[in-house]
Amino acid sequence: MTSTVDFHLPENLTIVNVQGLHDQLEALADEPGCDTVVLQGHDVARADTAGIQLLLAFVLSLKERDMKVDWNEPSDKLCATADILGVGGALGIH
């Protein structure tokens, strides 16, 4: 059985909340039967390098597990920060 899980990214995707977010994302990756994670990014108002690094590590981790990541309405701020850091393509955010 396969399933899709939606995950709402926080308004502040910054170093302040990276640890707690990491734990939540890892739990998603370990969820039995989950084959696709849809990241809801429309609420992200602030993102920094640590937040984007966490997302990149998560996306790469899912690829290694043959899981898929889809984006639903990533905010302009999230896309811009990913592009500035040169990882927008690797995140599949566009």
PDB file of N, CA, C and O in Angstrom, chain B, residues numbered from 101:
ATOM      1  N   MET B 101       0.833  -1.174   0.000  1.00  0.00           N
ATOM      2  CA  MET B 101       0.000   0.000   0.000  1.00  0.00           C
ATOM      3  C   MET B 101       0.888   1.251   0.000  1.00  0.00           C
ATOM      4  O   MET B 101       1.821   1.358   0.796  1.00  0.00           O
ATOM      5  N   THR B 102       0.596   2.167  -0.874  1.00  0.00           N
ATOM      6  CA  THR B 102       1.361   3.404  -0.946  1.00  0.00           C
ATOM      7  C   THR B 102       0.463   4.569  -0.571  1.00  0.00           C
ATOM      8  O   THR B 102      -0.761   4.503  -0.683  1.00  0.00           O
ATOM      9  N   SER B 103       1.106   5.636  -0.122  1.00  0.00           N
ATOM     10  CA  SER B 103       0.327   6.802   0.263  1.00  0.00           C
ATOM     11  C   SER B 103       1.124   8.078   0.046  1.00  0.00           C
ATOM     12  O   SER B 103       2.348   8.072  -0.092  1.00  0.00           O
ATOM     13  N   THR B 104       0.378   9.163   0.024  1.00  0.00           N
ATOM     14  CA  THR B 104       0.953  10.493  -0.083  1.00  0.00           C
ATOM     15  C   THR B 104       0.685  11.216   1.227  1.00  0.00           C
ATOM     16  O   THR B 104      -0.418  11.159   1.770  1.00  0.00           O
ATOM     17  N   VAL B 105       1.712  11.900   1.727  1.00  0.00           N
ATOM     18  CA  VAL B 105       1.586  12.640   2.983  1.00  0.00           C
ATOM     19  C   VAL B 105       1.869  14.110   2.709  1.00  0.00           C
ATOM     20  O   VAL B 105       2.877  14.447   2.088  1.00  0.00           O
ATOM     21  N   ASP B 106       0.985  14.981   3.170  1.00  0.00           N
ATOM     22  CA  ASP B 106       1.190  16.428   3.088  1.00  0.00           C
ATOM     23  C   ASP B 106       1.920  16.885   4.336  1.00  0.00           C
ATOM     24  O   ASP B 106       1.634  16.429   5.443  1.00  0.00           O
ATOM     25  N   PHE B 107       2.879  17.805   4.140  1.00  0.00           N
ATOM     26  CA  PHE B 107       3.584  18.389   5.273  1.00  0.00           C
ATOM     27  C   PHE B 107       3.651  19.892   5.077  1.00  0.00           C
ATOM     28  O   PHE B 107       4.160  20.371   4.064  1.00  0.00           O
ATOM     29  N   HIS B 108       3.137  20.636   6.049  1.00  0.00           N
ATOM     30  CA  HIS B 108       3.123  22.095   5.989  1.00  0.00           C
ATOM     31  C   HIS B 108       4.408  22.647   6.608  1.00  0.00           C
ATOM     32  O   HIS B 108       4.675  22.462   7.796  1.00  0.00           O
ATOM     33  N   LEU B 109       5.180  23.316   5.788  1.00  0.00           N
ATOM     34  CA  LEU B 109       6.404  23.939   6.280  1.00  0.00           C
ATOM     35  C   LEU B 109       6.043  25.152   7.133  1.00  0.00           C
ATOM     36  O   LEU B 109       5.034  25.811   6.880  1.00  0.00           O
ATOM     37  N   PRO B 110       6.860  25.449   8.140  1.00  0.00           N
ATOM     38  CA  PRO B 110       6.551  26.570   9.041  1.00  0.00           C
ATOM     39  C   PRO B 110       6.795  27.923   8.378  1.00  0.00           C
ATOM     40  O   PRO B 110       7.468  28.023   7.352  1.00  0.00           O
ATOM     41  N   GLU B 111       6.242  28.938   8.980  1.00  0.00           N
ATOM     42  CA  GLU B 111       6.424  30.307   8.497  1.00  0.00           C
ATOM     43  C   GLU B 111       7.899  30.703   8.522  1.00  0.00           C
ATOM     44  O   GLU B 111       8.387  31.366   7.607  1.00  0.00           O
ATOM     45  N   ASN B 112       8.601  30.291   9.574  1.00  0.00           N
ATOM     46  CA  ASN B 112      10.023  30.604   9.719  1.00  0.00           C
ATOM     47  C   ASN B 112      10.838  29.330   9.551  1.00  0.00           C
ATOM     48  O   ASN B 112      10.932  28.508  10.462  1.00  0.00           O
ATOM     49  N   LEU B 113      11.413  29.189   8.390  1.00  0.00           N
ATOM     50  CA  LEU B 113      12.248  28.029   8.073  1.00  0.00           C
ATOM     51  C   LEU B 113      13.698  28.458   8.291  1.00  0.00           C
ATOM     52  O   LEU B 113      14.460  28.679   7.349  1.00  0.00           O
ATOM     53  N   THR B 114      14.049  28.567   9.586  1.00  0.00           N
ATOM     54  CA  THR B 114      15.343  29.130   9.954  1.00  0.00           C
ATOM     55  C   THR B 114      16.055  28.230  10.957  1.00  0.00           C
ATOM     56  O   THR B 114      15.507  27.236  11.434  1.00  0.00           O
ATOM     57  N   ILE B 115      17.280  28.604  11.259  1.00  0.00           N
ATOM     58  CA  ILE B 115      18.116  27.816  12.170  1.00  0.00           C
ATOM     59  C   ILE B 115      17.456  27.631  13.534  1.00  0.00           C
ATOM     60  O   ILE B 115      17.731  26.652  14.227  1.00  0.00           O
ATOM     61  N   VAL B 116      16.601  28.549  13.916  1.00  0.00           N
ATOM     62  CA  VAL B 116      15.945  28.491  15.219  1.00  0.00           C
ATOM     63  C   VAL B 116      15.090  27.223  15.362  1.00  0.00           C
ATOM     64  O   VAL B 116      15.020  26.646  16.447  1.00  0.00           O
ATOM     65  N   ASN B 117      14.446  26.792  14.285  1.00  0.00           N
ATOM     66  CA  ASN B 117      13.547  25.646  14.400  1.00  0.00           C
ATOM     67  C   ASN B 117      13.976  24.442  13.572  1.00  0.00           C
ATOM     68  O   ASN B 117      13.176  23.536  13.338  1.00  0.00           O
ATOM     69  N   VAL B 118      15.224  24.423  13.127  1.00  0.00           N
ATOM     70  CA  VAL B 118      15.695  23.338  12.263  1.00  0.00           C
ATOM     71  C   VAL B 118      15.684  21.980  12.971  1.00  0.00           C
ATOM     72  O   VAL B 118      15.291  20.984  12.365  1.00  0.00           O
ATOM     73  N   GLN B 119      16.100  21.917  14.221  1.00  0.00           N
ATOM     74  CA  GLN B 119      16.171  20.618  14.898  1.00  0.00           C
ATOM     75  C   GLN B 119      14.804  19.956  15.008  1.00  0.00           C
ATOM     76  O   GLN B 119      14.648  18.779  14.680  1.00  0.00           O
ATOM     77  N   GLY B 120      13.825  20.708  15.466  1.00  0.00           N
ATOM     78  CA  GLY B 120      12.475  20.150  15.596  1.00  0.00           C
ATOM     79  C   GLY B 120      11.899  19.760  14.249  1.00  0.00           C
ATOM     80  O   GLY B 120      11.230  18.734  14.125  1.00  0.00           O
ATOM     81  N   LEU B 121      12.158  20.574  13.248  1.00  0.00           N
ATOM     82  CA  LEU B 121      11.680  20.285  11.894  1.00  0.00           C
ATOM     83  C   LEU B 121      12.367  19.043  11.339  1.00  0.00           C
ATOM     84  O   LEU B 121      11.733  18.233  10.663  1.00  0.00           O
ATOM     85  N   HIS B 122      13.642  18.890  11.615  1.00  0.00           N
ATOM     86  CA  HIS B 122      14.382  17.702  11.165  1.00  0.00           C
ATOM     87  C   HIS B 122      13.724  16.438  11.707  1.00  0.00           C
ATOM     88  O   HIS B 122      13.531  15.472  10.970  1.00  0.00           O
ATOM     89  N   ASP B 123      13.387  16.442  12.968  1.00  0.00           N
ATOM     90  CA  ASP B 123      12.757  15.274  13.584  1.00  0.00           C
ATOM     91  C   ASP B 123      11.420  14.950  12.910  1.00  0.00           C
ATOM     92  O   ASP B 123      11.104  13.783  12.677  1.00  0.00           O
ATOM     93  N   GLN B 124      10.646  15.978  12.601  1.00  0.00           N
ATOM     94  CA  GLN B 124       9.352  15.777  11.943  1.00  0.00           C
ATOM     95  C   GLN B 124       9.525  15.211  10.538  1.00  0.00           C
ATOM     96  O   GLN B 124       8.792  14.311  10.127  1.00  0.00           O
ATOM     97  N   LEU B 125      10.494  15.742   9.810  1.00  0.00           N
ATOM     98  CA  LEU B 125      10.725  15.273   8.441  1.00  0.00           C
ATOM     99  C   LEU B 125      11.246  13.838   8.422  1.00  0.00           C
ATOM    100  O   LEU B 125      10.850  13.047   7.567  1.00  0.00           O
ATOM    101  N   GLU B 126      12.113  13.504   9.339  1.00  0.00           N
ATOM    102  CA  GLU B 126      12.615  12.132   9.409  1.00  0.00           C
ATOM    103  C   GLU B 126      11.498  11.147   9.725  1.00  0.00           C
ATOM    104  O   GLU B 126      11.484  10.030   9.207  1.00  0.00           O
ATOM    105  N   ALA B 127      10.567  11.558  10.570  1.00  0.00           N
ATOM    106  CA  ALA B 127       9.426  10.696  10.875  1.00  0.00           C
ATOM    107  C   ALA B 127       8.595  10.442   9.619  1.00  0.00           C
ATOM    108  O   ALA B 127       8.077   9.342   9.424  1.00  0.00           O
ATOM    109  N   LEU B 128       8.471  11.459   8.770  1.00  0.00           N
ATOM    110  CA  LEU B 128       7.752  11.280   7.500  1.00  0.00           C
ATOM    111  C   LEU B 128       8.460  10.272   6.608  1.00  0.00           C
ATOM    112  O   LEU B 128       7.828   9.397   6.015  1.00  0.00           O
ATOM    113  N   ALA B 129       9.761  10.403   6.522  1.00  0.00           N
ATOM    114  CA  ALA B 129      10.540   9.508   5.654  1.00  0.00           C
ATOM    115  C   ALA B 129      10.453   8.060   6.126  1.00  0.00           C
ATOM    116  O   ALA B 129      10.572   7.136   5.321  1.00  0.00           O
ATOM    117  N   ASP B 130      10.248   7.860   7.419  1.00  0.00           N
ATOM    118  CA  ASP B 130      10.174   6.519   7.984  1.00  0.00           C
ATOM    119  C   ASP B 130       8.755   5.968   8.053  1.00  0.00           C
ATOM    120  O   ASP B 130       8.548   4.839   8.499  1.00  0.00           O
ATOM    121  N   GLU B 131       7.781   6.757   7.615  1.00  0.00           N
ATOM    122  CA  GLU B 131       6.386   6.321   7.700  1.00  0.00           C
ATOM    123  C   GLU B 131       6.130   5.153   6.751  1.00  0.00           C
ATOM    124  O   GLU B 131       6.375   5.271   5.550  1.00  0.00           O
ATOM    125  N   PRO B 132       5.644   4.036   7.271  1.00  0.00           N
ATOM    126  CA  PRO B 132       5.411   2.858   6.425  1.00  0.00           C
ATOM    127  C   PRO B 132       4.396   3.141   5.316  1.00  0.00           C
ATOM    128  O   PRO B 132       3.354   3.750   5.556  1.00  0.00           O
ATOM    129  N   GLY B 133       4.708   2.699   4.122  1.00  0.00           N
ATOM    130  CA  GLY B 133       3.790   2.831   3.002  1.00  0.00           C
ATOM    131  C   GLY B 133       3.808   4.177   2.311  1.00  0.00           C
ATOM    132  O   GLY B 133       3.198   4.331   1.253  1.00  0.00           O
ATOM    133  N   CYS B 134       4.481   5.141   2.873  1.00  0.00           N
ATOM    134  CA  CYS B 134       4.533   6.470   2.265  1.00  0.00           C
ATOM    135  C   CYS B 134       5.507   6.443   1.096  1.00  0.00           C
ATOM    136  O   CYS B 134       6.662   6.047   1.251  1.00  0.00           O
ATOM    137  N   ASP B 135       5.034   6.870  -0.081  1.00  0.00           N
ATOM    138  CA  ASP B 135       5.932   6.926  -1.226  1.00  0.00           C
ATOM    139  C   ASP B 135       6.097   8.341  -1.786  1.00  0.00           C
ATOM    140  O   ASP B 135       6.978   8.582  -2.611  1.00  0.00           O
ATOM    141  N   THR B 136       5.248   9.282  -1.338  1.00  0.00           N
ATOM    142  CA  THR B 136       5.332  10.671  -1.797  1.00  0.00           C
ATOM    143  C   THR B 136       5.055  11.615  -0.635  1.00  0.00           C
ATOM    144  O   THR B 136       4.107  11.428   0.129  1.00  0.00           O
ATOM    145  N   VAL B 137       5.902  12.631  -0.521  1.00  0.00           N
ATOM    146  CA  VAL B 137       5.686  13.688   0.464  1.00  0.00           C
ATOM    147  C   VAL B 137       5.432  14.978  -0.314  1.00  0.00           C
ATOM    148  O   VAL B 137       6.232  15.370  -1.164  1.00  0.00           O
ATOM    149  N   VAL B 138       4.326  15.620  -0.019  1.00  0.00           N
ATOM    150  CA  VAL B 138       3.993  16.904  -0.636  1.00  0.00           C
ATOM    151  C   VAL B 138       4.311  17.991   0.373  1.00  0.00           C
ATOM    152  O   VAL B 138       3.691  18.072   1.434  1.00  0.00           O
ATOM    153  N   LEU B 139       5.280  18.823   0.033  1.00  0.00           N
ATOM    154  CA  LEU B 139       5.673  19.922   0.915  1.00  0.00           C
ATOM    155  C   LEU B 139       4.825  21.145   0.590  1.00  0.00           C
ATOM    156  O   LEU B 139       4.852  21.660  -0.528  1.00  0.00           O
ATOM    157  N   GLN B 140       4.084  21.592   1.575  1.00  0.00           N
ATOM    158  CA  GLN B 140       3.244  22.781   1.455  1.00  0.00           C
ATOM    159  C   GLN B 140       4.085  23.971   1.897  1.00  0.00           C
ATOM    160  O   GLN B 140       4.346  24.137   3.088  1.00  0.00           O
ATOM    161  N   GLY B 141       4.506  24.789   0.960  1.00  0.00           N
ATOM    162  CA  GLY B 141       5.441  25.859   1.278  1.00  0.00           C
ATOM    163  C   GLY B 141       4.890  27.254   1.202  1.00  0.00           C
ATOM    164  O   GLY B 141       5.650  28.220   1.265  1.00  0.00           O
ATOM    165  N   HIS B 142       3.580  27.390   1.066  1.00  0.00           N
ATOM    166  CA  HIS B 142       3.006  28.722   0.869  1.00  0.00           C
ATOM    167  C   HIS B 142       3.103  29.632   2.090  1.00  0.00           C
ATOM    168  O   HIS B 142       3.008  30.851   1.952  1.00  0.00           O
ATOM    169  N   ASP B 143       3.289  29.064   3.285  1.00  0.00           N
ATOM    170  CA  ASP B 143       3.364  29.886   4.497  1.00  0.00           C
ATOM    171  C   ASP B 143       4.768  30.381   4.828  1.00  0.00           C
ATOM    172  O   ASP B 143       4.926  31.200   5.734  1.00  0.00           O
ATOM    173  N   VAL B 144       5.784  29.910   4.123  1.00  0.00           N
ATOM    174  CA  VAL B 144       7.162  30.274   4.455  1.00  0.00           C
ATOM    175  C   VAL B 144       7.401  31.751   4.145  1.00  0.00           C
ATOM    176  O   VAL B 144       7.348  32.172   2.989  1.00  0.00           O
ATOM    177  N   ALA B 145       7.663  32.524   5.189  1.00  0.00           N
ATOM    178  CA  ALA B 145       7.932  33.956   5.048  1.00  0.00           C
ATOM    179  C   ALA B 145       9.412  34.268   5.230  1.00  0.00           C
ATOM    180  O   ALA B 145       9.913  35.271   4.719  1.00  0.00           O
ATOM    181  N   ARG B 146      10.119  33.386   5.974  1.00  0.00           N
ATOM    182  CA  ARG B 146      11.554  33.564   6.200  1.00  0.00           C
ATOM    183  C   ARG B 146      12.226  32.216   6.013  1.00  0.00           C
ATOM    184  O   ARG B 146      11.732  31.191   6.484  1.00  0.00           O
ATOM    185  N   ALA B 147      13.350  32.227   5.327  1.00  0.00           N
ATOM    186  CA  ALA B 147      14.151  31.014   5.154  1.00  0.00           C
ATOM    187  C   ALA B 147      15.612  31.422   5.168  1.00  0.00           C
ATOM    188  O   ALA B 147      15.984  32.454   4.610  1.00  0.00           O
ATOM    189  N   ASP B 148      16.435  30.608   5.806  1.00  0.00           N
ATOM    190  CA  ASP B 148      17.866  30.879   5.810  1.00  0.00           C
ATOM    191  C   ASP B 148      18.619  29.647   5.323  1.00  0.00           C
ATOM    192  O   ASP B 148      18.014  28.641   4.954  1.00  0.00           O
ATOM    193  N   THR B 149      19.925  29.739   5.327  1.00  0.00           N
ATOM    194  CA  THR B 149      20.762  28.653   4.811  1.00  0.00           C
ATOM    195  C   THR B 149      20.500  27.349   5.543  1.00  0.00           C
ATOM    196  O   THR B 149      20.414  26.298   4.909  1.00  0.00           O
ATOM    197  N   ALA B 150      20.373  27.391   6.855  1.00  0.00           N
ATOM    198  CA  ALA B 150      20.142  26.165   7.621  1.00  0.00           C
ATOM    199  C   ALA B 150      18.818  25.509   7.237  1.00  0.00           C
ATOM    200  O   ALA B 150      18.740  24.287   7.113  1.00  0.00           O
ATOM    201  N   GLY B 151      17.795  26.309   7.053  1.00  0.00           N
ATOM    202  CA  GLY B 151      16.493  25.770   6.658  1.00  0.00           C
ATOM    203  C   GLY B 151      16.525  25.137   5.280  1.00  0.00           C
ATOM    204  O   GLY B 151      15.958  24.066   5.064  1.00  0.00           O
ATOM    205  N   ILE B 152      17.192  25.803   4.351  1.00  0.00           N
ATOM    206  CA  ILE B 152      17.292  25.269   2.993  1.00  0.00           C
ATOM    207  C   ILE B 152      18.166  24.016   2.983  1.00  0.00           C
ATOM    208  O   ILE B 152      17.862  23.061   2.268  1.00  0.00           O
ATOM    209  N   GLN B 153      19.240  24.005   3.761  1.00  0.00           N
ATOM    210  CA  GLN B 153      20.083  22.804   3.849  1.00  0.00           C
ATOM    211  C   GLN B 153      19.291  21.621   4.374  1.00  0.00           C
ATOM    212  O   GLN B 153      19.440  20.502   3.882  1.00  0.00           O
ATOM    213  N   LEU B 154      18.460  21.861   5.359  1.00  0.00           N
ATOM    214  CA  LEU B 154      17.628  20.791   5.897  1.00  0.00           C
ATOM    215  C   LEU B 154      16.700  20.241   4.813  1.00  0.00           C
ATOM    216  O   LEU B 154      16.574  19.026   4.664  1.00  0.00           O
ATOM    217  N   LEU B 155      16.057  21.120   4.065  1.00  0.00           N
ATOM    218  CA  LEU B 155      15.170  20.659   2.993  1.00  0.00           C
ATOM    219  C   LEU B 155      15.930  19.870   1.942  1.00  0.00           C
ATOM    220  O   LEU B 155      15.443  18.848   1.459  1.00  0.00           O
ATOM    221  N   LEU B 156      17.113  20.332   1.583  1.00  0.00           N
ATOM    222  CA  LEU B 156      17.911  19.625   0.586  1.00  0.00           C
ATOM    223  C   LEU B 156      18.304  18.238   1.093  1.00  0.00           C
ATOM    224  O   LEU B 156      18.210  17.260   0.351  1.00  0.00           O
ATOM    225  N   ALA B 157      18.737  18.144   2.332  1.00  0.00           N
ATOM    226  CA  ALA B 157      19.089  16.842   2.903  1.00  0.00           C
ATOM    227  C   ALA B 157      17.875  15.924   2.920  1.00  0.00           C
ATOM    228  O   ALA B 157      17.999  14.729   2.654  1.00  0.00           O
ATOM    229  N   PHE B 158      16.709  16.469   3.227  1.00  0.00           N
ATOM    230  CA  PHE B 158      15.481  15.682   3.251  1.00  0.00           C
ATOM    231  C   PHE B 158      15.129  15.171   1.861  1.00  0.00           C
ATOM    232  O   PHE B 158      14.813  13.993   1.690  1.00  0.00           O
ATOM    233  N   VAL B 159      15.182  16.047   0.875  1.00  0.00           N
ATOM    234  CA  VAL B 159      14.863  15.655  -0.504  1.00  0.00           C
ATOM    235  C   VAL B 159      15.821  14.567  -0.984  1.00  0.00           C
ATOM    236  O   VAL B 159      15.389  13.586  -1.589  1.00  0.00           O
ATOM    237  N   LEU B 160      17.106  14.731  -0.721  1.00  0.00           N
ATOM    238  CA  LEU B 160      18.091  13.730  -1.141  1.00  0.00           C
ATOM    239  C   LEU B 160      17.887  12.410  -0.407  1.00  0.00           C
ATOM    240  O   LEU B 160      18.064  11.337  -0.985  1.00  0.00           O
ATOM    241  N   SER B 161      17.518  12.491   0.859  1.00  0.00           N
ATOM    242  CA  SER B 161      17.252  11.287   1.643  1.00  0.00           C
ATOM    243  C   SER B 161      16.063  10.515   1.068  1.00  0.00           C
ATOM    244  O   SER B 161      16.096   9.288   0.983  1.00  0.00           O
ATOM    245  N   LEU B 162      15.025  11.234   0.677  1.00  0.00           N
ATOM    246  CA  LEU B 162      13.861  10.571   0.096  1.00  0.00           C
ATOM    247  C   LEU B 162      14.205   9.922  -1.240  1.00  0.00           C
ATOM    248  O   LEU B 162      13.741   8.821  -1.536  1.00  0.00           O
ATOM    249  N   LYS B 163      15.008  10.595  -2.035  1.00  0.00           N
ATOM    250  CA  LYS B 163      15.413  10.014  -3.319  1.00  0.00           C
ATOM    251  C   LYS B 163      16.171   8.709  -3.113  1.00  0.00           C
ATOM    252  O   LYS B 163      15.980   7.755  -3.867  1.00  0.00           O
ATOM    253  N   GLU B 164      17.024   8.662  -2.102  1.00  0.00           N
ATOM    254  CA  GLU B 164      17.766   7.435  -1.802  1.00  0.00           C
ATOM    255  C   GLU B 164      16.836   6.299  -1.395  1.00  0.00           C
ATOM    256  O   GLU B 164      17.173   5.126  -1.561  1.00  0.00           O
ATOM    257  N   ARG B 165      15.684   6.639  -0.870  1.00  0.00           N
ATOM    258  CA  ARG B 165      14.699   5.639  -0.434  1.00  0.00           C
ATOM    259  C   ARG B 165      13.651   5.373  -1.518  1.00  0.00           C
ATOM    260  O   ARG B 165      12.644   4.712  -1.266  1.00  0.00           O
ATOM    261  N   ASP B 166      13.894   5.888  -2.716  1.00  0.00           N
ATOM    262  CA  ASP B 166      12.947   5.757  -3.837  1.00  0.00           C
ATOM    263  C   ASP B 166      11.588   6.360  -3.519  1.00  0.00           C
ATOM    264  O   ASP B 166      10.552   5.841  -3.933  1.00  0.00           O
ATOM    265  N   MET B 167      11.606   7.456  -2.783  1.00  0.00           N
ATOM    266  CA  MET B 167      10.397   8.198  -2.480  1.00  0.00           C
ATOM    267  C   MET B 167      10.417   9.489  -3.279  1.00  0.00           C
ATOM    268  O   MET B 167      11.474   9.932  -3.729  1.00  0.00           O
ATOM    269  N   LYS B 168       9.265  10.085  -3.452  1.00  0.00           N
ATOM    270  CA  LYS B 168       9.110  11.278  -4.269  1.00  0.00           C
ATOM    271  C   LYS B 168       8.739  12.482  -3.397  1.00  0.00           C
ATOM    272  O   LYS B 168       8.053  12.347  -2.384  1.00  0.00           O
ATOM    273  N   VAL B 169       9.207  13.653  -3.816  1.00  0.00           N
ATOM    274  CA  VAL B 169       8.837  14.912  -3.167  1.00  0.00           C
ATOM    275  C   VAL B 169       8.140  15.787  -4.198  1.00  0.00           C
ATOM    276  O   VAL B 169       8.653  15.996  -5.298  1.00  0.00           O
ATOM    277  N   ASP B 170       6.986  16.288  -3.841  1.00  0.00           N
ATOM    278  CA  ASP B 170       6.270  17.264  -4.659  1.00  0.00           C
ATOM    279  C   ASP B 170       6.136  18.546  -3.852  1.00  0.00           C
ATOM    280  O   ASP B 170       6.096  18.523  -2.622  1.00  0.00           O
ATOM    281  N   TRP B 171       6.067  19.656  -4.562  1.00  0.00           N
ATOM    282  CA  TRP B 171       5.899  20.957  -3.916  1.00  0.00           C
ATOM    283  C   TRP B 171       4.522  21.494  -4.248  1.00  0.00           C
ATOM    284  O   TRP B 171       4.066  21.394  -5.387  1.00  0.00           O
ATOM    285  N   ASN B 172       3.861  22.065  -3.251  1.00  0.00           N
ATOM    286  CA  ASN B 172       2.590  22.730  -3.471  1.00  0.00           C
ATOM    287  C   ASN B 172       2.739  24.184  -3.050  1.00  0.00           C
ATOM    288  O   ASN B 172       2.876  24.493  -1.866  1.00  0.00           O
ATOM    289  N   GLU B 173       2.711  25.052  -4.018  1.00  0.00           N
ATOM    290  CA  GLU B 173       2.751  26.495  -3.798  1.00  0.00           C
ATOM    291  C   GLU B 173       3.881  26.965  -2.902  1.00  0.00           C
ATOM    292  O   GLU B 173       3.621  27.610  -1.887  1.00  0.00           O
ATOM    293  N   PRO B 174       5.140  26.661  -3.245  1.00  0.00           N
ATOM    294  CA  PRO B 174       6.228  27.212  -2.433  1.00  0.00           C
ATOM    295  C   PRO B 174       6.202  28.741  -2.526  1.00  0.00           C
ATOM    296  O   PRO B 174       5.984  29.302  -3.600  1.00  0.00           O
ATOM    297  N   SER B 175       6.423  29.396  -1.408  1.00  0.00           N
ATOM    298  CA  SER B 175       6.365  30.862  -1.384  1.00  0.00           C
ATOM    299  C   SER B 175       7.495  31.461  -2.216  1.00  0.00           C
ATOM    300  O   SER B 175       8.510  30.813  -2.473  1.00  0.00           O
ATOM    301  N   ASP B 176       7.299  32.693  -2.624  1.00  0.00           N
ATOM    302  CA  ASP B 176       8.338  33.405  -3.380  1.00  0.00           C
ATOM    303  C   ASP B 176       9.618  33.496  -2.564  1.00  0.00           C
ATOM    304  O   ASP B 176      10.712  33.368  -3.114  1.00  0.00           O
ATOM    305  N   LYS B 177       9.496  33.717  -1.258  1.00  0.00           N
ATOM    306  CA  LYS B 177      10.666  33.830  -0.385  1.00  0.00           C
ATOM    307  C   LYS B 177      11.435  32.511  -0.343  1.00  0.00           C
ATOM    308  O   LYS B 177      12.664  32.507  -0.412  1.00  0.00           O
ATOM    309  N   LEU B 178      10.731  31.414  -0.233  1.00  0.00           N
ATOM    310  CA  LEU B 178      11.366  30.099  -0.211  1.00  0.00           C
ATOM    311  C   LEU B 178      12.088  29.827  -1.523  1.00  0.00           C
ATOM    312  O   LEU B 178      13.232  29.374  -1.516  1.00  0.00           O
ATOM    313  N   CYS B 179      11.443  30.095  -2.635  1.00  0.00           N
ATOM    314  CA  CYS B 179      12.055  29.882  -3.959  1.00  0.00           C
ATOM    315  C   CYS B 179      13.271  30.783  -4.156  1.00  0.00           C
ATOM    316  O   CYS B 179      14.304  30.340  -4.657  1.00  0.00           O
ATOM    317  N   ALA B 180      13.142  32.041  -3.763  1.00  0.00           N
ATOM    318  CA  ALA B 180      14.244  32.990  -3.935  1.00  0.00           C
ATOM    319  C   ALA B 180      15.460  32.582  -3.112  1.00  0.00           C
ATOM    320  O   ALA B 180      16.589  32.643  -3.600  1.00  0.00           O
ATOM    321  N   THR B 181      15.239  32.167  -1.874  1.00  0.00           N
ATOM    322  CA  THR B 181      16.355  31.753  -1.028  1.00  0.00           C
ATOM    323  C   THR B 181      17.034  30.515  -1.593  1.00  0.00           C
ATOM    324  O   THR B 181      18.262  30.435  -1.614  1.00  0.00           O
ATOM    325  N   ALA B 182      16.244  29.552  -2.050  1.00  0.00           N
ATOM    326  CA  ALA B 182      16.808  28.346  -2.655  1.00  0.00           C
ATOM    327  C   ALA B 182      17.624  28.696  -3.901  1.00  0.00           C
ATOM    328  O   ALA B 182      18.690  28.125  -4.129  1.00  0.00           O
ATOM    329  N   ASP B 183      17.123  29.624  -4.695  1.00  0.00           N
ATOM    330  CA  ASP B 183      17.844  30.024  -5.906  1.00  0.00           C
ATOM    331  C   ASP B 183      19.135  30.773  -5.577  1.00  0.00           C
ATOM    332  O   ASP B 183      20.162  30.551  -6.218  1.00  0.00           O
ATOM    333  N   ILE B 184      19.087  31.649  -4.593  1.00  0.00           N
ATOM    334  CA  ILE B 184      20.291  32.382  -4.183  1.00  0.00           C
ATOM    335  C   ILE B 184      21.385  31.408  -3.759  1.00  0.00           C
ATOM    336  O   ILE B 184      22.564  31.611  -4.049  1.00  0.00           O
ATOM    337  N   LEU B 185      20.971  30.343  -3.063  1.00  0.00           N
ATOM    338  CA  LEU B 185      21.926  29.342  -2.594  1.00  0.00           C
ATOM    339  C   LEU B 185      22.286  28.315  -3.669  1.00  0.00           C
ATOM    340  O   LEU B 185      23.126  27.442  -3.451  1.00  0.00           O
ATOM    341  N   GLY B 186      21.643  28.430  -4.824  1.00  0.00           N
ATOM    342  CA  GLY B 186      21.972  27.568  -5.958  1.00  0.00           C
ATOM    343  C   GLY B 186      21.426  26.160  -5.864  1.00  0.00           C
ATOM    344  O   GLY B 186      21.953  25.253  -6.509  1.00  0.00           O
ATOM    345  N   VAL B 187      20.371  25.951  -5.067  1.00  0.00           N
ATOM    346  CA  VAL B 187      19.839  24.601  -4.910  1.00  0.00           C
ATOM    347  C   VAL B 187      18.371  24.468  -5.304  1.00  0.00           C
ATOM    348  O   VAL B 187      17.736  23.457  -5.002  1.00  0.00           O
ATOM    349  N   GLY B 188      17.837  25.466  -5.964  1.00  0.00           N
ATOM    350  CA  GLY B 188      16.436  25.404  -6.389  1.00  0.00           C
ATOM    351  C   GLY B 188      16.168  24.188  -7.267  1.00  0.00           C
ATOM    352  O   GLY B 188      15.158  23.506  -7.090  1.00  0.00           O
ATOM    353  N   GLY B 189      17.063  23.912  -8.209  1.00  0.00           N
ATOM    354  CA  GLY B 189      16.894  22.755  -9.081  1.00  0.00           C
ATOM    355  C   GLY B 189      17.018  21.443  -8.332  1.00  0.00           C
ATOM    356  O   GLY B 189      16.242  20.516  -8.567  1.00  0.00           O
ATOM    357  N   ALA B 190      17.974  21.357  -7.445  1.00  0.00           N
ATOM    358  CA  ALA B 190      18.185  20.120  -6.676  1.00  0.00           C
ATOM    359  C   ALA B 190      16.992  19.854  -5.753  1.00  0.00           C
ATOM    360  O   ALA B 190      16.675  18.699  -5.468  1.00  0.00           O
ATOM    361  N   LEU B 191      16.338  20.907  -5.291  1.00  0.00           N
ATOM    362  CA  LEU B 191      15.156  20.735  -4.446  1.00  0.00           C
ATOM    363  C   LEU B 191      13.932  20.382  -5.287  1.00  0.00           C
ATOM    364  O   LEU B 191      12.946  19.860  -4.767  1.00  0.00           O
ATOM    365  N   GLY B 192      13.998  20.667  -6.580  1.00  0.00           N
ATOM    366  CA  GLY B 192      12.829  20.435  -7.439  1.00  0.00           C
ATOM    367  C   GLY B 192      11.706  21.398  -7.133  1.00  0.00           C
ATOM    368  O   GLY B 192      10.528  21.083  -7.307  1.00  0.00           O
ATOM    369  N   ILE B 193      12.084  22.574  -6.677  1.00  0.00           N
ATOM    370  CA  ILE B 193      11.103  23.541  -6.183  1.00  0.00           C
ATOM    371  C   ILE B 193      10.392  24.296  -7.318  1.00  0.00           C
ATOM    372  O   ILE B 193       9.345  24.904  -7.098  1.00  0.00           O
ATOM    373  N   HIS B 194      10.950  24.255  -8.505  1.00  0.00           N
ATOM    374  CA  HIS B 194      10.335  24.985  -9.631  1.00  0.00           C
ATOM    375  C   HIS B 194       9.616  24.044 -10.548  1.00  0.00           C
ATOM    376  O   HIS B 194       9.040  24.475 -11.547  1.00  0.00           O
TER     377      HIS B 194
END
